[in-house]
Amino acid sequence: MINYLKNISFKLILAGVVVFICDSLESTILYKYLNENLISLLLTLLAINTATSGLIASKIQDILLEIPEIDFKSTIKEMKLSLLEQIVLIFFSISTLVLNYSKILYFEHKECILNIVSVAVLLYSIEILWDTGKSVFIIIEEIQNLKDSKK
């Protein structure tokens, strides 16, 4: 839980820096893009992650057929968790966009805060995709190591 809070805090701080730089440059292109495309982008990343997780699961199955004593429970748990995280990010981004476009809800620095949240959601989802991508290469390396050890 502490790691999640650290990770979320880091993403919010990094997003704050990105928003500060965009505001300093008087550039709104990132906010406009995120407001128009964040949900579609997150759904696309979820689809990529799901397909990649399917590939990883099939490779794990192949490894288990050769070496059944290997325990992949924690790997499978992390794969499920990454999909859940992405679904939570989608619902969170929908909520953020609804608040951002609300005509009746106003609070000081509303736009800035919600822009930070949107950028943080994007950064977090990119990290999830990065982790899933790395796992593909780890599995490939492990398969190669298994093949090499059998020679």
Buried (B, 14 or more C-beta within 10 A) or exposed (E): EEEEEEEEEBBBEBBBEBBEEBBEEEEEEBBEEBBEEBBEBBEEBBEBBBEBBEBBBEBBEEBEEEEEEEEBEEBBEBBEEBBEBBEEBBEBBEEBBEBBEEEEEEEEEEEBBBBBBBBBBBBBBEBBBEEBEEBBEEBEEBBEEBEEEEE
